């Protein structure tokens, strides 16, 4: 995770939001149905929303004072920086001084106040368009409180419009430096509207003005004006609806270059928070000081934006990747050094196992001697023989003979009981038994015997020994020729001279299957090449006759090389004995 965070270098762009409000044609006069009353003080509080009427558009005509209320388009919306307010309802309080007529108040009010209860009025009645209080102490006031809702269709006409511009500095890479520009800027980018669940609602192409109506924003946020808000309930257990008290809609804007081929994208997530949102408006009605106070409730759009551009830095990626690779090796190096130097005798054993030292001469002589010893021991135990398809006599041990020999070897073993010895014998036969070539009879043949006896050698087979001193080198790669030992190079030079003189015995015939299998191994890597053929995986054992022939050819080459170095005549290598044992070894 840290690696990805480093090579994707973040750059913060400079962002500019251009926001404005727009109100279309206010068509429709139908207000939301149902009750929207909310009186938290149960008639005793200062604010309440009860008995709501339906507001009208003032452009269609002014309502008579006291009988209704109209609003202009500019009264429906307010802008304050990066926030917009859209009214959905309002409480109106109208207070007319002097009952709307100063002359009447001066000339007739006192007499009217005395006579208004008698029904025998000698003065003109009050010009106040509202119901005047029956209490004398409040009769001087001419005021009215009323609540109004906006028609539902107006939510589609009220909308927010905005554009987002950005400016970002190019990274200090060679490719960007070749462009000759220091800054990259554009006023257009793809805009994606999403809800809080991350679902894409709408996409706006680059260069277009983004327009979102109140109705669309509420729908994306999962709200409706008829929804109740989640708030502490008053004593009378009334609940307020969004249309009566308002809500906040948050626009979270994230500008980045995560589009196709690094194109800029403006992802806008719209989130709704129901709650009390108000806006107050005070109007002077006449020169006498009459006032009208409206407290609007509605939907407030708040815009929050940020941006991050990320650029791929190949140099940082390579640097951090290399550092990680090197530091990851450090624990292994520390543990390896500790194991080989700080554990006393155990460290000496581990070092001897880790750093293997091989003597070519000892390997050749030792492996050959062991194979010959194995051959004599197998001859002694064989009780079956038959002719192969090539006229060669093949020997093997019958299962009965193997059981008898193992019983003799394991008899009296302090750990294995009789049933356990039998189980051990059957397990050995199940995994080490072959068959005779003609009759197919189950037996432990010489080839199977040799394969298991040679399965734990440092040099897995004769092919490893022969390939080292092979004068032709048909199964070597280029790196093996570069790192060949000087002694082996001198041996190859001698073999080349003998080939020029017409001696073809130095050329070994390689099995094609063996060459292909060697190529498929990991010897092509540098590690395996430096170790040459000593660590090659065990290949299938060839027939012992072919192995001894190749070993004899290599022996003749070594014999000639030794005679040349010493300058003395060395007796030639005697040919293989054609005895019964030699035949079965072959």
SULCOR-V456224 format. One record per pair of residues at least 12 apart in sequence whose C-alpha atoms are under 6 Angstrom apart, sorted by the first residue. I is the first residue (numbers start at 1). GAP is how many residues later the second one is. D is the distance in Angstrom with one decimal. If there is no record, write none. Layout:
i = (I & I)
gap = (GAP & GAP)
d = (D & D)
This chain:
i = (7 & 7 & 7 & 7 & 8 & 8 & 8 & 9 & 9 & 10 & 10 & 11 & 11 & 12 & 13 & 13 & 14 & 14 & 15 & 15 & 16 & 16 & 17 & 18 & 18 & 19 & 19 & 20 & 21 & 22 & 23 & 23 & 24 & 26 & 29 & 30 & 31 & 31 & 31 & 37 & 37 & 38 & 40 & 49 & 52 & 52 & 53 & 54 & 54 & 55 & 55 & 55 & 55 & 55 & 56 & 57 & 57 & 58 & 58 & 58 & 66 & 82 & 83 & 83 & 84 & 84 & 85 & 85 & 86 & 86 & 87 & 87 & 87 & 88 & 88 & 88 & 89 & 89 & 89 & 89 & 89 & 89 & 90 & 90 & 90 & 90 & 90 & 91 & 91 & 91 & 91 & 92 & 92 & 92 & 92 & 93 & 93 & 93 & 93 & 94 & 94 & 94 & 94 & 95 & 95 & 95 & 95 & 96 & 96 & 97 & 99 & 99 & 99 & 128 & 155 & 155 & 156 & 156 & 158 & 159 & 159 & 159 & 160 & 160 & 161 & 161 & 162 & 163 & 165 & 167 & 167 & 168 & 168 & 169 & 170 & 188 & 188 & 189 & 189 & 189 & 190 & 190 & 190 & 190 & 191 & 191 & 191 & 191 & 191 & 192 & 192 & 193 & 194 & 194 & 195 & 195 & 195 & 221 & 221 & 221 & 225 & 225 & 226 & 227 & 227 & 228 & 228 & 229 & 229 & 245 & 245 & 246 & 246 & 246 & 246 & 246 & 246 & 247 & 247 & 247 & 247 & 247 & 248 & 248 & 248 & 248 & 249 & 249 & 249 & 250 & 250 & 250 & 250 & 251 & 251 & 251 & 252 & 252 & 252 & 252 & 253 & 253 & 253 & 253 & 254 & 254 & 254 & 254 & 254 & 255 & 256 & 256 & 256 & 257 & 277 & 278 & 278 & 279 & 279 & 280 & 280 & 280 & 281 & 281 & 375 & 382 & 382 & 383 & 384 & 384 & 396 & 396 & 396 & 397 & 397 & 398 & 399 & 460 & 471 & 471 & 475 & 479 & 480 & 544 & 545)
gap = (305 & 306 & 309 & 310 & 302 & 303 & 304 & 301 & 302 & 299 & 300 & 297 & 298 & 296 & 154 & 155 & 152 & 153 & 150 & 151 & 148 & 149 & 147 & 144 & 145 & 142 & 143 & 141 & 139 & 137 & 134 & 135 & 133 & 128 & 122 & 121 & 23 & 120 & 121 & 12 & 13 & 202 & 194 & 98 & 95 & 96 & 95 & 94 & 95 & 14 & 15 & 93 & 94 & 95 & 14 & 13 & 14 & 12 & 13 & 14 & 63 & 221 & 218 & 219 & 216 & 217 & 214 & 215 & 212 & 213 & 209 & 210 & 211 & 62 & 155 & 210 & 59 & 60 & 61 & 155 & 207 & 208 & 57 & 58 & 205 & 206 & 207 & 55 & 56 & 203 & 204 & 53 & 54 & 201 & 202 & 51 & 52 & 199 & 200 & 49 & 50 & 197 & 198 & 47 & 48 & 195 & 196 & 46 & 194 & 193 & 28 & 29 & 43 & 14 & 59 & 60 & 57 & 59 & 55 & 53 & 54 & 55 & 51 & 52 & 49 & 50 & 48 & 46 & 22 & 17 & 18 & 15 & 16 & 14 & 13 & 18 & 19 & 17 & 75 & 76 & 14 & 15 & 16 & 75 & 12 & 13 & 74 & 75 & 76 & 75 & 76 & 75 & 74 & 75 & 25 & 74 & 75 & 49 & 50 & 51 & 17 & 18 & 15 & 14 & 15 & 12 & 13 & 12 & 45 & 31 & 52 & 29 & 30 & 31 & 51 & 52 & 53 & 26 & 27 & 28 & 30 & 52 & 24 & 25 & 51 & 52 & 22 & 23 & 52 & 20 & 21 & 51 & 52 & 18 & 19 & 52 & 16 & 17 & 52 & 53 & 14 & 15 & 51 & 52 & 12 & 13 & 51 & 52 & 53 & 52 & 51 & 52 & 53 & 52 & 20 & 18 & 19 & 16 & 17 & 14 & 15 & 16 & 12 & 13 & 210 & 14 & 15 & 14 & 12 & 13 & 47 & 48 & 49 & 46 & 47 & 45 & 44 & 78 & 21 & 24 & 40 & 50 & 49 & 42 & 41)
d = (5.8 & 5.0 & 5.3 & 4.8 & 5.5 & 5.3 & 4.8 & 5.2 & 5.3 & 5.5 & 4.3 & 5.7 & 5.0 & 4.9 & 5.5 & 4.4 & 5.4 & 5.0 & 5.7 & 4.4 & 5.9 & 5.2 & 4.8 & 5.3 & 5.3 & 6.0 & 4.3 & 5.5 & 4.8 & 5.4 & 5.4 & 4.6 & 4.7 & 5.6 & 5.5 & 5.2 & 5.8 & 4.1 & 5.6 & 5.3 & 4.4 & 5.6 & 5.5 & 5.8 & 4.5 & 4.7 & 4.5 & 5.2 & 5.1 & 5.5 & 5.3 & 5.7 & 5.9 & 5.6 & 4.5 & 5.3 & 5.4 & 5.0 & 5.3 & 5.5 & 6.0 & 5.7 & 5.3 & 4.5 & 5.5 & 5.0 & 5.8 & 4.4 & 5.4 & 5.1 & 5.9 & 5.6 & 4.1 & 5.2 & 5.6 & 4.6 & 5.6 & 4.3 & 5.6 & 5.9 & 5.8 & 5.3 & 5.9 & 5.5 & 5.3 & 4.1 & 5.7 & 5.8 & 4.5 & 5.5 & 5.2 & 5.7 & 5.3 & 5.8 & 4.4 & 5.6 & 4.5 & 5.7 & 5.2 & 5.2 & 5.4 & 6.0 & 4.4 & 5.7 & 4.2 & 5.7 & 5.3 & 5.2 & 4.5 & 5.1 & 5.9 & 4.7 & 5.2 & 6.0 & 5.3 & 5.3 & 5.6 & 5.5 & 5.8 & 5.5 & 3.9 & 5.7 & 5.8 & 5.4 & 5.5 & 4.5 & 5.4 & 5.7 & 4.6 & 5.9 & 4.5 & 5.9 & 5.5 & 4.6 & 5.7 & 4.7 & 4.2 & 4.2 & 5.6 & 5.7 & 5.9 & 5.0 & 4.5 & 5.0 & 5.7 & 5.0 & 5.9 & 4.6 & 5.9 & 4.9 & 6.0 & 4.9 & 6.0 & 4.8 & 5.7 & 5.4 & 5.4 & 5.7 & 5.0 & 4.9 & 4.8 & 4.6 & 5.7 & 5.5 & 5.8 & 5.6 & 4.3 & 6.0 & 5.4 & 5.1 & 5.2 & 5.9 & 5.3 & 4.9 & 5.2 & 4.2 & 5.4 & 5.8 & 4.1 & 4.8 & 6.0 & 5.0 & 5.9 & 5.1 & 5.7 & 4.9 & 5.6 & 4.5 & 5.0 & 5.7 & 5.1 & 6.0 & 5.0 & 5.9 & 4.9 & 4.8 & 5.4 & 5.1 & 5.1 & 6.0 & 5.7 & 4.5 & 6.0 & 4.4 & 5.6 & 5.2 & 5.9 & 5.4 & 5.4 & 4.3 & 5.7 & 5.2 & 5.1 & 5.5 & 5.6 & 5.4 & 4.5 & 5.7 & 5.0 & 5.8 & 4.4 & 6.0 & 5.8 & 5.1 & 5.9 & 5.1 & 4.4 & 5.5 & 5.1 & 6.0 & 5.7 & 5.4 & 4.2 & 5.3 & 5.0 & 4.7 & 5.9 & 5.3 & 4.9 & 6.0 & 5.6 & 6.0 & 5.6 & 5.0 & 3.6)
